[in-house]
Amino acid sequence: MAELVFMKNTRLFFELFKILASSVTFLDDKPEETTESCLTALWHKATGFGVSAAASIYKPLDPLTPESEEKLRLLIEARLRGEPLAYLTERQQFMGLEFISTPQAVIPRKDTEPLAKAVGSCIRTSLTPPEQLIVIDVFTGSGNVPLSLSILAPGPRYFGSDLSEEAIKLAKRNASHLKLASTCTFFCGDLLAPFACKEFYGNVDIISGSPPFISSAKVHRMPREISQHEPALAFDAGPFGVSLFLRLITDAPLYLKTGGWLFFEVGVGQSSGVLKRLENDPRYCNPQTFCDDKGEIRVVAAQKSQTV
């Protein structure tokens, strides 16, 4: 009997693999998604286990019952319609952690990992003891940056903010899911507005963020998998695609300590304009850039100047 079940599941796997391979175009911004990882992640979900595409290929597949096979076929139909894999499995890996991913917030992407790594390095090399540091992550979405930093660079007081109430609900849910609720506090509000009080003015060591950087005219020309399913608020950066960069650069010095750092993710090709803005602003000094695995600049950083 066990051999018959194995043969049936093997035939079904290759049948569904062919369907996905011929019908789904996988996007460059989620390189962990392949035909194999898509199918295995959906298979696990159908058998009652939510797992990310990145982690799915390392977990043995459970045999399908008639009920779970029907669930799997429905999940594949949804994927063929363009629904994002991470929303179907409710899981997405970021910095090696399994985050809950739902339409409440943008799907965490590997493109943002250089930001988390750069901030983590800054914390670990700081002359200030980690327990005395305050780190704020704006545009926090599902909370993936501050929550991953809570493990990558433990010690600081971490905060996250987002304009979307739904995103903040998901960030708090992720904090509980990862058992990190005591390490990070989340607020709903516009950029740094939730921190507009004496406790934070001039007292923040690091501000990080992944601002939207797609111009409004291009948002609707993005792949349908993104434009029709992920929240537009997380991508739309106004008519020129840089308005939120400029606001963050303008507002951050009020909150940063002298010598404190501002880090943010930029789109490919946007770093030169952002660097020029920072270099021409006397409130900042020591501008730096950080690259992804392909050598593209994806993070820009600068310190608050002592002359301010």
Buried (B, 14 or more C-beta within 10 A) or exposed (E): EEEEEEEEBEEBBEEBBEBBEEEBEBBEBBBBBBBBBBBBBBBBBBBEBBBBBBBBBEEEBBEBEEEBBEBBBEBBEBBEEBBBBBBBBBBBBBBEBBBBBBBBBBBBBBBBBBBBBBBBEBBEEBEEEBEEBBBBBBBBBBBBBBBBBBBBBEBBBBBBBBBBEBBBBBBBBBBEBBEBBEBBBBBBBEBBEBBBEEEBEBEBBBBBBBBBBBBBEEBEEBEEBBBBBBBBBBBBBBEEBBBBBBBBBEBBBBBBBEBBBBBBBBBEEBBEBBBEBBEEBEBBBEBBBBEBEEEBBBBBBBBBBEEB
